[in-house]
Amino acid sequence: MLQVQFLALLTYLLILLVLLYPAAIVLPTMPGSNHPMLTRSKTGTTAQKHYSLAPRVFTSTHVLASSPEPKNVKAALSDPLWLKAMKDEYAALLNNKTWTLVPFQLNMNVVGNKWVYRVKYNPDGSILKYKARLVAKGFHQTPDLDFFDTYSPVIKASTIRVVFTLAVSNGWDIQQVDINNAFLNGELKELVFMQQPEGFIDQSHPSYVCKLEKALYGLK
């Protein structure tokens, strides 16, 4: 009991000493802090923080330098970069013999098409290429007439794992190959007719339609 009373009295005296003689209390200093330079910790001041209400916008010089993705064919044809991308896509389709031009007949179900534009970037944000893709409007196709089964052939994940396992076990090198327009190598068995691509209509046969010989993006 006496010990508790003594501690209470000592605490009271210390508080009274601090209130009456604050300058007499010397706080310990850290080693190496006795230099003459005045710091904020010594003067007890803090740096002011300034906040801006304006939203911060992060941009890349690569993105700003690129041509925006066009909203329609007219805008794309007026831009040299996108025009070249469209010409490259059209040339690839012709070289792949994707279609042949035939006279239009009334009994044909002719599907439409559209151009889709995308800017592809490298990991560092620089432009890899401008990609223009011709896509068929497959929703114009009639089931059991223009198409039957709909599926996309893909490699099973287990097959890929087996190949990787064999490569690791035997110390083989694995190389990846990107084939342009790989999907377009599939030959069609059904009769599918499509309008000529906008901007690339054959001037000698403007009324002809494309009889598709090979698959095209967007088909059922």
C-alpha positions in Angstrom: 0.0 0.0 0.0 2.8 2.4 0.9 4.6 1.5 -2.4 1.5 2.5 -4.4 1.2 5.8 -2.6 4.9 6.5 -3.1 4.5 5.9 -6.9 1.4 8.1 -7.1 3.3 10.9 -5.2 6.3 10.6 -7.5 4.1 10.8 -10.6 2.3 13.9 -9.2 5.7 15.6 -8.5 7.0 14.9 -12.0 3.8 16.3 -13.6 4.1 19.4 -11.4 7.7 19.9 -12.3 7.0 19.7 -16.1 4.2 22.2 -15.7 6.2 24.7 -13.6 9.6 24.3 -15.2 9.3 23.0 -18.8 12.7 24.3 -19.8 14.4 22.2 -17.1 13.3 18.9 -18.8 16.1 17.8 -21.2 15.1 15.1 -23.7 17.8 12.6 -24.8 19.2 13.1 -28.3 20.2 10.5 -30.8 23.9 10.0 -31.5 25.2 12.0 -34.4 22.4 14.6 -34.3 24.4 17.4 -32.7 25.3 19.0 -36.1 24.6 22.7 -36.4 22.2 22.4 -39.3 18.6 23.2 -38.4 16.1 20.5 -39.4 12.4 20.3 -39.2 12.7 17.8 -36.4 14.7 20.3 -34.4 12.5 23.3 -35.1 9.3 21.3 -34.8 7.9 22.3 -38.2 6.4 20.2 -41.0 6.4 20.6 -44.7 3.2 21.8 -46.3 1.4 19.4 -48.6 -0.4 20.8 -51.6 -3.3 18.8 -53.1 -4.7 19.4 -56.5 -8.4 18.7 -57.4 -7.6 18.3 -61.1 -7.5 14.6 -62.1 -4.1 13.2 -63.1 -3.9 11.9 -66.6 -1.3 9.3 -67.5 -0.4 9.2 -71.1 2.2 7.6 -73.4 4.0 9.4 -76.1 3.6 6.3 -78.2 -0.2 6.2 -77.9 -0.5 10.0 -78.6 1.5 9.6 -81.8 -0.7 6.8 -83.1 -3.7 7.2 -85.5 -7.0 6.6 -83.6 -9.0 3.6 -84.6 -11.4 4.8 -87.3 -15.1 4.6 -86.8 -16.0 3.8 -90.4 -14.6 2.8 -93.7 -14.6 6.3 -95.0 -12.3 7.5 -92.2 -10.0 4.5 -92.6 -9.6 5.1 -96.4 -8.6 8.7 -95.8 -5.8 7.7 -93.4 -2.6 6.3 -95.1 -1.7 4.0 -92.2 -5.2 2.4 -92.1 -5.4 2.3 -95.8 -2.2 0.3 -96.0 -3.5 -2.1 -93.3 -6.7 -2.7 -95.3 -4.7 -3.3 -98.5 -2.5 -5.8 -96.7 -5.6 -7.7 -95.4 -7.3 -7.6 -98.8 -4.1 -8.8 -100.6 -3.8 -11.7 -98.0 -7.4 -12.7 -98.7 -6.8 -12.7 -102.5 -3.5 -14.6 -102.2 -5.3 -17.2 -100.1 -8.0 -17.6 -102.7 -10.7 -16.9 -100.1 -13.4 -16.2 -102.7 -14.2 -16.0 -106.3 -16.5 -13.4 -107.9 -19.7 -14.8 -109.4 -22.8 -13.1 -110.9 -25.5 -12.3 -108.4 -28.7 -14.4 -108.5 -32.0 -13.8 -106.7 -31.9 -17.2 -104.9 -28.6 -16.4 -103.2 -28.5 -15.5 -99.5 -25.8 -12.9 -99.6 -24.3 -12.1 -96.2 -22.7 -8.7 -95.5 -19.3 -7.8 -94.1 -17.6 -5.1 -92.2 -14.1 -3.9 -91.5 -12.7 -4.0 -88.0 -9.8 -1.9 -86.9 -7.4 -2.4 -84.1 -4.0 -0.9 -83.1 -1.7 -3.6 -81.6 1.0 -2.5 -79.2 4.3 -3.9 -77.9 4.8 -4.5 -74.2 6.6 -1.1 -73.9 3.5 0.7 -75.3 5.0 1.4 -78.7 2.9 0.5 -81.8 3.4 -3.0 -83.2 1.1 -2.6 -86.2 -2.2 -1.4 -87.5 -4.5 -4.3 -88.1 -7.6 -4.2 -90.4 -9.7 -7.3 -90.5 -12.6 -8.1 -92.8 -15.3 -9.8 -90.9 -18.4 -11.5 -92.4 -21.8 -10.8 -90.8 -22.6 -14.4 -90.0 -25.9 -13.5 -88.3 -27.3 -13.2 -91.9 -26.7 -16.9 -92.4 -29.7 -19.3 -92.2 -29.2 -22.5 -89.9 -29.3 -25.8 -91.7 -29.0 -24.0 -95.0 -25.9 -21.8 -95.0 -24.2 -23.8 -92.1 -24.7 -26.9 -90.0 -22.2 -27.6 -87.1 -20.5 -24.6 -85.5 -17.2 -25.2 -83.7 -13.6 -24.1 -83.6 -11.0 -26.8 -83.7 -8.4 -26.3 -81.0 -5.6 -28.2 -79.4 -6.3 -29.9 -76.1 -4.5 -28.5 -73.1 -3.3 -32.0 -72.2 -1.6 -32.3 -75.7 0.3 -29.0 -75.1 1.4 -30.3 -71.7 2.7 -33.6 -73.2 4.7 -31.6 -75.8 6.2 -29.4 -73.1 7.0 -32.5 -71.0 8.8 -34.2 -73.9 10.7 -31.1 -74.7 12.0 -30.7 -71.1 12.8 -34.4 -70.8 14.8 -34.5 -74.0 16.3 -31.0 -73.9 14.5 -29.9 -77.0 14.1 -26.3 -78.1 10.5 -25.0 -78.6 9.8 -22.3 -81.1 6.5 -20.5 -81.6 5.3 -19.6 -85.1 2.6 -17.0 -85.8 0.7 -17.7 -89.0 -1.1 -14.8 -90.5 -4.8 -15.4 -91.3 -4.4 -19.0 -90.1 -8.2 -19.3 -89.6 -8.7 -18.6 -93.3 -7.1 -21.8 -94.4 -10.2 -23.8 -93.6 -12.1 -24.8 -96.7 -15.9 -24.4 -96.8 -18.2 -27.2 -97.8 -21.4 -25.0 -97.8 -22.3 -22.5 -100.4 -21.8 -19.1 -98.8 -22.1 -15.8 -100.7 -20.9 -12.4 -99.5 -20.9 -8.9 -100.6 -17.7 -7.4 -102.0 -15.7 -5.6 -99.3 -16.4 -1.9 -99.1 -13.6 0.1 -100.5 -12.4 -2.8 -102.7 -15.2 -3.4 -105.1 -14.1 -4.8 -108.4 -14.8 -2.0 -110.9 -15.1 -4.4 -113.8 -17.7 -6.5 -111.9 -19.4 -4.2 -109.4 -22.6 -6.2 -109.2 -20.8 -9.5 -108.6 -20.7 -11.2 -105.2 -18.0 -13.2 -103.5 -18.5 -17.0 -103.4 -16.5 -18.0 -100.4 -14.1 -20.8 -100.9 -12.5 -20.7 -97.5 -13.5 -19.7 -94.0 -13.8 -16.0 -93.0 -14.0 -14.4 -89.6 -17.5 -14.0 -88.4 -19.0 -17.0 -90.3 -21.1 -19.5 -88.3 
